[in-house]
Amino acid sequence: MTDDADTDAFQAPPEIETPAEYERVQPHYFGLSPAGLVIGIAAVAFGAGVAALVTGHLAVGILLLVAALLLAALYVEQARRSRSSSFDRVAAAAVDHTRALAGFTGASVRTWTRAGREVTRLRFEANRLARERSQLQYALGGAAFDGDEARVAELRERLQKCVEQIEECAAQARRAVDSARARTSRERLAVASTEIRKPS
């Protein structure tokens, strides 16, 4: 037994705080993670469904293909959440890009449909005004031939307004098309792939 007086003093090392590290352990079934198991079963179901369709078992084949589709959708949703493996990241990126393209396509269709309706309405209005302009020109010629100065002045003013309205219809149609182009360009930028450039 040692005496307390013989105990040497020592300097304790300074405490270094290190952040705690956590790792979530994923369960494995047959050596596969849940996402890997799901995509494996989906692939087997797809192959079996195609084989069933080829051999003439239509109902079984369709059921297996539907099951494969549902399992693939489940895998993609898991992959989008976890993005743990490179295959998960590729699948999630492909789905995200597909969704972005679908959103861009839908927005483009809505934008151009709206613009098309507006341009069609303006063309009908411009055609109606063009017919009215022709009638006014005919009436103006008759009034000029008769020497009716008051009628000539009135018809000339109405004709000028009609021409201005036709020009306004054409300008509105151009603005509608330009607005649709600008909106589509903005939507296209949202789905464009990011380009990383090294500083020069």
Protein Blocks (a to p, Z undefined) as FASTA:
>chain_A
ZZfklpccdddddddddddddddddddeehiafklmmmmmmmmmmmmmmmmmmnopamlm
mmmmmmmmmmmmmmmmmmmmnomammlmmmmmmmmmmmmmmmmmmmmmmmmmmmmmmmmm
mmmmmmmmmmmmmmmmmmmmmmmmnopaklmmmmmmmmmmmmmmmmmmmmmmmmmmmmmm
mmmmmmmmmmpccdddddZZ
